[in-house]
Structures are given as C-alpha cells and as structure tokens.
Amino acid sequence: MKLSESLFRTWRETPEGAETRGIQFLLRAGYVRRVGSGLYAHLPLMTRVMGRLEGLIREELEGVSQEVSFPVLQPRALWEASGRWEAYTQAEGIMFTVMDRSGRAHALGPTHEEVALDVVGGLVRSYRDLPVSVYQFGRKFRDELRPRFGLLRTREFVMKDAYSFHADAASLEAHFEAMSGVYGRVLSRLGVAWRAVQADSGNIGGAESREFMVLSDVGEDEVLFTPDGRYAANAERAASRASVAAPSPFAGFARHHTPGTATVAGACAALGCDAAHMLKNVLYDAVFLRAGQRVLRPVLVSLRGDHSVNPVKLWNAVQVRVDGELLGLEVAQPDAWAAGPLPLGYLAPDLPDSAIAAREDVVGSFLRLCDPAGAALRDFTTGANDTDWHVTGANWGAQYALPEEVDVRQARAGEAALHDDTQVLGSARGIEVGHVFQLGTRYSAAMDATFTAADGSEQPFQMGCYGIGVSRLAQAVAEQLSDERGLVWPDSITPFHAHLIVVDIRNEGQQAAAQSLYAAIRAAGLTALLDDRDERAGAKFADADLLGVPYRVTLGRTLERGEVEVKNRRTGETLTFPLAEVAGWLSARFRERATRAG
C-alpha cells in the first residue's frame, strides 16, 4: 500500500471526547473515524487489522467449530419464544427494533442465541448428529445508554459469536473448555497480558460463564484474584471471606436516642462502636413484569455496616424470587409506595409490611434478604424503626427473625479467599474481550427445541455460546501495547510488516530503491506500507511511530553506500543492512517470532 494513493491522514491533536490512549491513537493515526455517538468507521488500516485478527481467530477455531452467517435482522417471534423480547426492549432497553412495511417487528441482533437455535434445531434431529458447533463474524447492535471509550463500548461493533449444541451436559462442558482454550491461545498469540475469570452470566443466562480480560487501567471491570492462581473472578461475581469483626461492645438489649445519625458513620460515632458491629438495612425497589403488567416489590436488604451491596448479586437474588421478568432494581423511592413517612436511616430488619400502601401494582410484603456476614452478627446495633433512635445488643432469634440468607456482599481486594484464608485477594482492571457460557437448556426448553435421545425420548438441546468482541479486542491491544509515541502492533495483527520511508521524494535513487525493496518484501510473502508522500522526514518518522508497524525501514542518505536503516518499533533498536538483504532479514525475523509465539 502506497500512502500517496491511500485514504489516509494523521492528526497531531488529540480528538475531542477520546477518553483513552488507545482510541486517541486509533483516531489520530487514521485507523478509525467517529461518525456519531458510539459509531465508528473503520478506515483502510483498521480494516487490515480487523481482517488479520479475524484470520487469527479462524485459525484457532479450525476443527473446533464451523463458520456460518446468520441474518442481523431477527423476527420478534423468536425472541418472544425465548422470553427475552421484553427483557431486551424494556428491562435492559438495549435492543434496536424496527418495523417492516407489514407492521411486523424485528430486532437488530445484539446476539444470536435464538437464531442459532432456530437454524440448528431445525436441522438436527438425533443424538447421532450431535455435538454441533457453529460460529460467525458479524455486526452486532446494542443501544448503549452511554457509549464511551471509543470501540470499547459502542452501538455497533464486530463480534465473533459461536453456538454449540449437545446431547448431554458432559459434552457441553468439554466444548466449553475447548472454546476457552481457543480464546486463551488467541490472546497469547496477541502478546497481551490477560486473565480468564469467573463471571456473572447476566441477561444471556446459564449456569456457568467465564470472561477473558485484557488487563488495562482503562478497563471498566475489576478483577479479583489470588497470588496462587487458583482463583480469579469479575468483581460482579467474586466471593471472599468477610473480615472477622472484633467482639461487640454491647451487652444486653437497649434502646438509645441518637439524633442526627442517619448514616453508619454517624451512628457508630454516637454509639462508640465499629461499623462492623452494625446491621444496616437498605431498601430497594424491584420492578418486574407479571402477566404484561409492571409490578413493584419493595426489597429490604440487611448487611454488616462496613459492607456494601453488590448490585449484580442482588439482581440475581431478586430475579429468582419474583414472579416475572425483573425490569429494574434501584435504591428505593418509598414516597411512591409507602403508606406513610418511613424512618429512613433508622430502619430495623423487622420493618413491618404495614409500611407498604395497599395498591394493585405494589406487592404488599417486603422481600427480606440478609447477607451471611450480617446473619453472623451477635449483639449488634441497628435502627429502631423510629427516627433518631437505634438499638444495641440485638440478636437474631431474640429480637429479630432472621431473613433468608443470600450472598449479596461486594467482595473487596485485601480480603481472604474462600479456598485458602492465607491467600489475599488482589485487584486489577480489565477489558472484557471474550465471554463463554454454559447455557444448558435455558433456550432450548423455552423454545421447545428437542432432539431424539439414545433412549428414544425427546430431550432439549444442551447449549453453549461463546463471544469475542473483535473490534473491542483490537482497541484493547492498542490500549495495552501502545507507548507515548503511538501504537505498537503485535506481529499477528499488524496491518503491515514493514513501513518504508522515502526521506527525499525528489531523490530518484531513493525512489527507485524504495520501489525495489517494496517489491522484494511483497515477493517474500510480507506486506509493506510505502510512505512516498511529499512530506518532511520528521513528519514521516512521527507518523511511523504513531501507526505502530513493527519495523520502520528508512531509505535516505545511507543509500549512497548501498545500505538502509531498520528500526524495531517496539524496542527502538536500530540496525543497518545492505539494501539487498533487508527483505530476507525481515522474512526470517517474522518466521522466527511466529515460531516463538506459537
């Protein structure tokens, strides 16, 4: 590719709204261009990176899964059959929908579980045809509330998504591990630091899931892990041992006037105790859909005063305890449903159900949950259900009935691991680039997709799904491997192997040498970017650093003695070679590095 003939421009200034170094360089180097909120055009350089990244993934999937292509436009009926239409259009609100000229609703696919099941389920009839695994590369559409961080959170993006179908759970689990192996090899070949972590399945569902994180300070996710390598989890799912609270200073049940102490800190200061001696009680509004109607149920969560609620754990706990599809779960706005003023900041775990107004769209009883660490408290302090009053020396089974115990606590770095209390959880930020799920019969049972088992019975498919955000992964590589001067692409997905710079475009000798070397590199099976623009040499060197191609070859004054300068973009090492030897040297280096990476 010759830059003088290309759709190419670089920028010296950082584009407005580019929050991270990776997207700043991708924009400045002319890889992508922002079209709208969460919408990016892939320019020629990015298209080459994406093509090579998809090729790398295809190589690792060879023999594991078969490539297909599903329609982006999906009928509403499929999503209604799985029970996800309302969840994605109302609860999550992330699905774009369109109407055709006949008034039929369709989804612009945010994912393809329903379509994959409809296609494969319509073809596979017997256990003899299983297992089956298919994958595709395609565009996905999600109506993100706040698109941000460039390609890391967009409204339209490229994904590799795969779906597998099995006769039994053992086969599903084996394929789950095989796909995990594919993802691990892809990330290792990219040369990035990464971790596979336990994860929450979210709205995809299923019993088990695993995320693949590229470690980066700009990652939206927190990863908690142990030094022994035996545990790593997304903080949304992570569990840990709660620190042991010191013995309670309270002996005997008593009631105390504590004016102006609606916070944990204020109450503990007034009562002379630690936050770990307090049971705090937090109200939430759970809104769910039941028989087509929106219904609210107040949720009262009790936990230790020094702990915080994990919203994902709480969502999962509430979802399985309400009769319908959960649409929203937020800190309560009790004015909308309370029968009268509530003593907020002074609640006790036995706040009476009579506090809820009698209304058709409100469940008249609290869903009461208690975190295990809160359930383990003895002689604790808590609110008295009376403004400006607390009680001390309270106990479960004496003053209060213990609610249902469920882990809703946010695990934190510095706490001990469950598997070994000598292992202390560490923390890192990560960019989620892949996620694999064991869905089980979540979709096949709902959509009545079955096969004939060996015993002649009709059984729902065991199903798995496996996604890699390809465009997100490209930026994650840019985030982790770039430096202060620009991008630094790994060999496996670099848009070009060598970047040739003609120092003086008016020098016929330099021009001729560049054309000769350009042809020799291509003949050696490599790709070259030829900067033959009429620009200052300094600007070309700066652009080369910004673009991040592994080797820069400078054709300048050293050609007078038949030599050129070759610079390694990653290490900065500079070598001088006879012009005739450069193509062979580059070819040998890339073969050697590919062997090491493999």
C-alpha positions in Angstrom: 0.0 0.0 0.0 1.4 3.4 -1.0 0.3 6.3 1.2 0.3 8.7 -1.7 -2.6 6.7 -3.2 -4.4 5.9 0.0 -7.3 7.3 2.1 -5.0 8.4 4.9 -4.5 11.3 7.2 -2.9 11.7 10.6 -3.7 14.2 13.3 -1.3 15.9 15.8 -4.0 17.0 18.2 -5.9 14.6 20.5 -9.6 14.4 19.2 -12.2 15.8 21.5 -14.0 13.1 23.5 -11.3 10.4 23.1 -11.0 9.3 26.7 -8.3 6.6 26.5 -4.9 6.4 24.9 -5.8 3.6 22.6 -8.7 5.3 20.9 -6.8 8.6 20.8 -4.1 6.9 18.8 -6.5 5.0 16.6 -8.2 8.2 15.7 -5.0 10.3 15.3 -3.3 7.6 13.2 -6.3 7.4 10.8 -7.4 3.9 11.7 -11.0 4.9 12.6 -13.2 7.9 12.3 -16.1 8.8 14.6 -19.4 9.1 12.7 -21.7 9.5 15.7 -22.2 8.6 19.3 -21.0 5.0 19.6 -20.5 4.7 15.8 -17.1 4.4 14.1 -16.0 3.9 10.5 -13.1 1.5 10.0 -10.6 3.1 7.5 -8.2 1.0 5.4 -5.6 0.5 8.1 -8.2 -0.7 10.6 -9.8 -2.9 8.1 -6.5 -4.7 7.6 -6.0 -5.1 11.4 -9.6 -6.5 11.7 -9.0 -8.8 8.8 -5.9 -10.2 10.3 -7.5 -10.5 13.8 -10.4 -12.4 12.3 -8.0 -14.6 10.4 -6.1 -15.4 13.6 -9.3 -16.4 15.4 -10.3 -18.5 12.4 -7.0 -20.4 12.6 -7.6 -21.3 16.2 -11.2 -22.3 15.6 -10.3 -24.7 12.8 -11.5 -28.2 13.8 -13.4 -26.8 16.8 -16.3 -25.0 15.1 -17.8 -24.4 11.6 -18.3 -21.0 10.1 -21.8 -19.8 9.2 -23.5 -16.4 8.6 -26.8 -15.6 10.3 -29.1 -12.6 9.5 -28.7 -9.5 11.5 -32.5 -8.8 11.2 -34.3 -11.2 13.6 -38.1 -11.8 13.9 -39.7 -10.7 17.1 -41.4 -14.2 17.4 -38.0 -15.9 18.1 -37.3 -13.5 20.9 -40.7 -13.9 22.4 -40.3 -17.7 22.2 -37.2 -17.5 24.3 -38.8 -14.9 26.7 -36.2 -12.3 26.0 -38.1 -9.7 24.0 -39.4 -7.8 26.9 -36.1 -8.1 28.8 -34.1 -6.6 26.0 -36.6 -4.0 24.9 -37.8 -2.9 28.4 -35.6 -4.1 31.2 -32.2 -3.8 29.5 -33.5 -1.5 26.8 -30.5 -2.2 24.7 -32.1 -3.7 21.6 -32.8 -1.8 18.5 -36.1 -2.7 16.9 -37.6 -1.9 13.5 -41.0 -2.5 11.8 -41.3 -3.8 8.3 -43.9 -2.4 5.9 -46.4 -5.1 7.0 -46.1 -3.9 10.6 -44.1 -6.9 11.8 -41.4 -6.1 14.5 -37.8 -7.2 14.1 -34.7 -6.9 16.2 -31.3 -5.7 15.0 -29.4 -8.6 16.6 -27.5 -7.8 19.8 -26.7 -11.5 19.9 -27.9 -14.6 18.1 -28.8 -17.4 20.5 -32.4 -17.6 19.2 -31.5 -17.6 15.5 -28.8 -20.2 16.1 -31.2 -22.5 17.9 -33.9 -22.0 15.3 -31.4 -22.9 12.5 -29.6 -25.8 14.1 -32.7 -27.1 15.9 -34.5 -27.3 12.6 -31.7 -29.4 11.0 -30.5 -31.7 13.9 -33.0 -34.4 14.8 -31.0 -37.1 16.6 -28.3 -37.5 19.2 -26.2 -39.1 16.4 -25.9 -35.6 14.8 -24.5 -34.1 18.0 -22.4 -32.2 19.0 -22.6 -29.3 16.6 -20.7 -26.1 16.9 -21.0 -23.1 14.6 -19.6 -19.6 14.6 -19.8 -16.3 12.6 -18.2 -12.9 12.3 -20.8 -10.2 12.1 -22.1 -6.8 13.2 -24.0 -6.5 16.5 -26.2 -3.6 17.6 -26.8 -2.5 21.1 -28.4 0.8 22.2 -25.9 1.7 24.9 -27.1 4.3 27.3 -23.6 5.9 27.4 -21.3 4.9 24.6 -17.8 5.6 25.7 -14.1 4.7 25.5 -14.1 4.5 21.7 -14.5 1.0 20.4 -14.8 -0.5 23.9 -18.5 0.5 24.3 -20.3 1.3 21.1 -23.7 0.9 19.5 -22.5 -1.1 16.5 -19.5 -3.5 16.7 -17.9 -6.6 15.2 -18.2 -9.8 17.2 -17.2 -13.4 16.7 -20.1 -15.4 18.2 -20.3 -19.2 18.4 -23.1 -21.6 19.5 -22.8 -25.2 20.3 -25.4 -27.9 20.7 -25.0 -31.1 22.7 -26.8 -34.3 23.9 -25.6 -34.0 27.5 -24.0 -31.7 30.0 -20.6 -33.5 29.9 -20.3 -32.8 26.1 -21.2 -29.2 26.7 -18.7 -28.8 29.4 -15.9 -30.4 27.3 -16.7 -27.9 24.4 -16.8 -25.0 26.9 -13.3 -25.9 27.9 -12.2 -26.3 24.2 -13.6 -22.9 23.4 -11.8 -21.4 26.5 -8.6 -22.9 25.1 -9.2 -21.2 21.8 -9.7 -17.8 23.5 -6.6 -18.3 25.6 -4.4 -19.1 22.6 -5.8 -16.1 20.6 -4.8 -13.7 23.5 -1.4 -15.4 24.0 -0.6 -15.0 20.3 -1.5 -11.3 20.5 1.1 -10.9 23.2 -1.2 -9.2 25.7 -1.5 -9.8 29.5 -4.8 -11.4 30.2 -6.8 -13.4 32.7 -9.7 -15.8 32.5 -12.1 -15.1 35.3 -15.4 -16.5 36.7 -18.2 -14.2 35.7 -21.8 -13.4 36.0 -24.0 -14.7 33.2 -26.1 -11.6 33.0 -29.0 -11.5 30.6 -27.5 -14.2 28.5 -28.3 -16.7 31.3 -26.9 -20.2 32.0 -25.3 -21.8 35.0 -21.6 -21.1 34.3 -19.7 -18.5 32.5 -16.1 -17.3 32.1 -14.8 -13.9 30.9 -11.5 -13.2 29.2 -10.0 -10.0 30.3 -7.1 -8.0 28.8 -5.6 -6.2 31.7 -5.6 -2.5 31.4 -6.0 0.5 33.7 -8.8 1.8 31.5 -10.9 -1.4 31.8 -14.4 -1.0 33.1 -14.3 -4.3 35.1 -12.4 -5.1 38.3 -10.8 -8.5 38.5 -10.2 -10.0 42.0 -7.6 -12.8 42.0 -5.3 -14.8 44.3 -1.5 -15.0 44.1 -1.6 -18.8 43.8 -3.5 -18.5 40.5 -6.3 -20.7 41.8 -9.0 -18.0 41.8 -9.9 -15.1 39.6 -13.3 -13.6 39.2 -15.0 -10.5 38.0 -15.8 -8.3 41.0 -19.5 -8.7 40.0 -19.4 -12.3 40.9 -16.4 -12.6 43.3 -16.8 -14.1 46.7 -14.4 -13.8 49.7 -14.2 -14.3 53.4 -15.5 -11.3 55.3 -13.1 -9.9 57.8 -13.8 -11.0 61.4 -15.4 -8.3 63.5 -14.0 -7.5 66.9 -16.2 -8.6 69.9 -19.2 -6.4 70.3 -19.0 -3.7 72.9 -22.7 -4.1 73.7 -24.1 -6.3 76.4 -27.9 -6.6 76.7 -30.6 -5.2 74.5 -31.1 -1.4 74.9 -32.7 1.5 73.0 -30.8 4.7 72.5 -31.7 8.2 71.4 -29.3 9.1 68.6 -30.5 12.3 66.9 -29.0 13.2 63.5 -27.3 9.9 63.0 -28.9 8.6 59.8 -25.5 7.3 58.4 -23.5 4.3 59.6 -20.6 6.6 60.4 -22.7 9.0 62.4 -24.5 6.2 64.4 -21.3 4.3 65.2 -19.6 7.5 66.4 -22.5 8.2 68.7 -22.7 4.7 70.0 -18.9 4.1 70.3 -18.7 1.1 68.1 -17.2 0.0 64.7 -19.2 -0.2 61.5 -18.7 -4.0 61.7 -20.9 -4.0 64.8 -23.8 -2.5 63.0 -26.6 -4.2 60.9 -27.7 -1.7 58.2 -30.9 -2.1 56.4 -31.3 -0.8 52.8 -34.5 -0.5 50.8 -34.7 -1.2 47.1 -37.5 -1.0 44.5 -37.8 -4.1 42.4 -39.9 -3.5 39.3 -40.9 -6.6 37.3 -43.3 -7.6 34.6 -46.1 -10.0 35.6 -48.8 -11.0 33.1 -47.9 -8.0 31.0 -48.2 -5.6 33.9 -45.5 -3.7 35.7 -45.4 -4.5 39.4 -43.2 -3.1 42.2 -42.0 -5.1 45.2 -40.0 -3.4 48.0 -36.9 -5.2 49.0 -35.2 -4.9 52.4 -31.6 -5.9 52.4 -29.7 -6.4 55.7 -25.9 -6.5 55.8 -23.0 -5.5 58.0 -22.4 -1.8 58.3 -18.9 -1.9 56.9 -20.0 -3.8 53.8 -21.7 -2.8 50.5 -24.3 -4.4 48.3 -23.1 -6.0 45.1 -25.8 -4.9 42.6 -25.3 -7.8 40.3 -25.6 -10.4 43.1 -28.7 -8.6 44.4 -30.3 -8.5 40.9 -29.7 -12.3 40.5 -31.1 -13.0 44.0 -34.2 -10.9 43.4 -34.9 -12.2 39.9 -35.3 -15.8 41.1 -37.6 -14.6 43.9 -40.1 -12.5 42.0 -42.9 -13.9 39.8 -42.0 -12.4 36.5 -39.2 -10.7 34.5 -37.2 -8.2 36.5 -37.1 -4.9 34.7 -35.3 -2.7 37.3 -33.7 -2.7 40.7 -32.8 0.6 42.3 -32.4 2.2 45.7 -36.0 2.7 46.9 -38.1 5.8 46.3 -40.5 5.0 49.1 -42.7 8.1 48.6 -44.1 6.2 45.6 -45.3 3.2 47.6 -45.1 3.7 51.4 -48.2 4.0 53.4 -46.7 6.9 55.3 -43.3 8.5 56.2 -40.5 6.0 56.8 -37.7 6.4 59.3 -35.0 6.2 56.6 -31.6 5.9 58.2 -33.1 4.2 61.2 -34.6 1.1 59.7 -34.6 -2.3 61.5 -34.8 -5.7 59.8 -38.4 -6.1 61.0 -39.8 -3.0 59.3 -43.5 -4.1 59.2 -45.2 -4.9 55.9 -47.9 -2.4 57.0 -45.5 0.3 55.9 -46.4 -0.6 52.3 -49.5 1.1 50.9 -52.3 -1.1 49.6 -52.1 -0.8 45.8 -52.7 -3.2 42.9 -49.3 -2.6 41.3 -47.3 -3.0 44.6 -46.7 -6.3 46.4 -47.8 -5.8 50.0 -44.8 -7.5 51.6 -41.1 -6.9 51.7 -38.8 -9.3 50.1 -36.3 -9.7 53.0 -32.8 -10.8 52.4 -29.7 -10.9 54.7 -26.1 -11.3 53.7 -24.4 -14.2 55.6 -21.9 -11.8 57.3 -24.9 -9.8 58.6 -26.5 -13.0 59.7 -23.4 -13.9 61.7 -23.5 -10.7 63.8 -24.1 -11.0 67.6 -25.1 -8.3 70.0 -25.3 -5.8 67.1 -26.7 -2.4 66.8 -29.3 -1.4 64.2 -32.1 1.1 63.6 -35.2 1.1 65.8 -37.7 1.8 63.1 -38.0 5.2 64.7 -36.3 8.4 63.5 -33.4 9.4 65.7 -33.3 6.1 67.6 -31.1 3.0 67.5 -31.0 -0.3 69.5 -27.9 -2.1 70.7 -27.2 -5.6 71.9 -29.7 -7.1 69.4 -29.6 -10.7 68.2 -31.2 -12.9 65.6 -33.8 -15.2 67.1 -34.3 -13.0 70.1 -35.3 -9.5 68.9 -35.4 -10.3 65.2 -36.4 -13.2 62.9 -33.5 -13.9 60.5 -34.5 -13.2 56.9 -33.4 -15.5 54.1 -29.6 -15.6 53.8 -28.1 -14.9 50.4 -24.7 -13.6 49.4 -25.2 -10.0 48.2 -22.0 -8.6 49.6 -19.4 -6.9 47.4 -16.0 -8.7 47.8 -13.0 -6.5 48.0 -9.3 -6.6 47.4 -7.4 -7.4 50.6 -10.0 -9.9 51.9 -9.1 -13.6 52.2 -10.0 -16.1 49.6 -12.6 -18.8 50.2 -10.4 -21.7 49.2 -7.4 -20.6 51.4 -7.6 -17.9 54.0 -3.9 -17.2 53.7 -4.5 -16.1 50.1 -5.4 -12.4 50.0 -7.3 -11.1 47.0 -5.5 -8.7 44.7 -7.2 -6.4 42.2 -6.6 -5.4 38.6 -8.6 -3.6 36.0 -9.6 -5.5 32.8 -11.3 -5.0 29.5 -13.7 -7.8 28.8 -12.9 -9.1 25.3 -14.5 -12.6 25.4 -17.2 -14.4 27.3 -18.1 -18.1 27.2 -21.3 -19.6 28.6 -22.8 -22.9 29.5 -26.4 -22.2 28.8 -27.7 -25.7 29.4 -31.4 -25.9 28.4 -32.2 -22.2 29.1 -33.2 -21.5 25.5 -34.0 -25.0 24.1 -36.6 -25.7 26.8 -38.2 -22.3 26.3 -38.3 -22.6 22.5 -39.3 -26.3 22.5 -36.2 -27.3 20.5 -35.5 -31.0 21.0 -33.7 -34.0 19.6 -34.3 -37.7 19.8 -32.0 -39.2 22.5 -30.5 -42.6 22.5 -33.3 -44.0 24.6 -35.9 -42.7 22.1 -37.1 -39.8 24.3 -37.3 -36.2 23.1 -34.8 -34.1 25.0 -34.0 -30.3 24.8 -30.5 -29.4 23.5 -27.7 -28.6 25.9 -26.4 -25.4 24.5 -23.4 -23.1 24.9 -22.5 -19.7 23.4 -19.1 -18.1 23.0 -18.3 -14.5 22.1 -15.3 -12.4 21.3 -15.7 -8.7 20.7 -13.4 -8.3 17.7 -13.4 -4.6 17.4 -13.2 -4.2 21.2 -10.2 -6.6 21.2 -8.4 -4.6 18.6 -8.6 -1.5 20.8 -7.7 -3.5 23.9 -4.5 -4.5 22.2 -3.9 -0.8 21.3 -4.5 0.2 25.0 -2.1 -2.3 26.4 0.7 -2.3 23.8 0.9 1.3 22.8 3.5 3.7 24.2 3.8 7.5 24.5 4.6 7.9 20.7 1.7 5.8 19.4 0.5 2.3 18.6 2.7 -0.8 18.7 1.0 -3.6 16.9 2.0 -7.3 17.5 3.2 -9.2 14.5 0.0 -11.3 14.5 -2.4 -8.5 13.5 -0.2 -5.6 12.3 -1.7 -4.0 9.2 1.8 -4.2 7.6 5.1 -5.9 8.4 7.3 -3.1 7.3 6.9 0.7 7.0 9.2 2.1 4.2 10.0 5.8 4.4 11.5 7.7 1.5 13.3 10.6 3.1 13.6 12.7 0.0 10.8 12.1 -2.5 12.6 14.1 -5.2 15.7 11.8 -5.0 15.4 9.4 -7.8 17.8 6.9 -6.2 15.8 6.8 -3.0 12.6 6.4 -5.0 14.0 3.5 -7.1 15.4 1.8 -4.0 12.0 2.1 -2.3 10.2 0.6 -5.2 12.7 -2.3 -5.4 12.5 -3.1 -1.7 8.7 -2.7 -1.7 8.5 -5.4 -4.4 11.1 -7.6 -2.7 9.2 -7.6 0.6 6.0 -8.5 -1.1 7.7 -11.3 -3.0 8.9 -12.6 0.4 5.3 -13.1 1.4 5.2 -10.0 3.7 3.3 -6.7 3.4 4.8 -3.2 3.2 3.5 0.3 3.7 5.3 2.7 1.5 5.4 6.3 2.6 6.1 8.1 -0.6 4.3 11.4 0.3 5.9 14.7 -0.3 6.3 15.5 3.4 9.2 16.4 5.8 11.2 13.4 7.0 10.4 14.3 10.6 6.7 14.2 10.0 7.0 10.8 8.3 9.0 9.4 11.3 6.4 10.7 13.7 3.6 9.1 11.6 5.5 5.8 11.6 5.7 5.8 15.4 2.0 6.7 15.5 1.0 3.9 13.1 2.9 1.2 15.0 4.1 -1.1 12.2 6.7 -3.5 13.7 9.7 -2.3 11.5 10.5 1.0 10.0 12.9 1.0 7.1 14.4 4.4 6.2 15.7 4.9 2.7 17.9 8.0 3.0 21.5 9.1 2.8 22.8 5.7 3.8 21.7 4.5 0.3 24.8 6.3 -1.0 26.8 3.3 0.4 24.0 0.8 -0.5 22.5 0.5 2.9 19.2 1.2 4.7 18.3 1.7 8.4 15.9 -0.7 10.0 14.3 0.3 13.3 12.3 -2.0 15.6 9.2 -0.1 16.7 8.8 -2.0 20.0 12.4 -2.0 21.3 13.7 1.1 19.5 16.8 -1.0 18.3 18.2 0.3 15.0 20.3 -1.8 12.6 21.9 -1.0 9.2 21.7 -3.6 6.3 22.6 -3.7 2.7 19.5 -3.0 0.7 19.5 -6.4 -1.0 19.4 -8.2 2.4 16.5 -6.4 4.1 13.6 -8.5 2.7 15.3 -11.7 3.6 16.2 -10.5 7.1 12.6 -9.3 7.7 11.2 -12.6 6.5 13.5 -14.6 8.8 12.7 -12.4 11.7 8.9 -12.8 11.3 9.3 -16.6 10.9 11.4 -16.8 14.0 9.0 -14.7 16.0 6.0 -16.7 14.8 7.6 -19.9 15.9 8.3 -18.5 19.3 4.7 -17.2 19.6 3.3 -20.5 18.5 
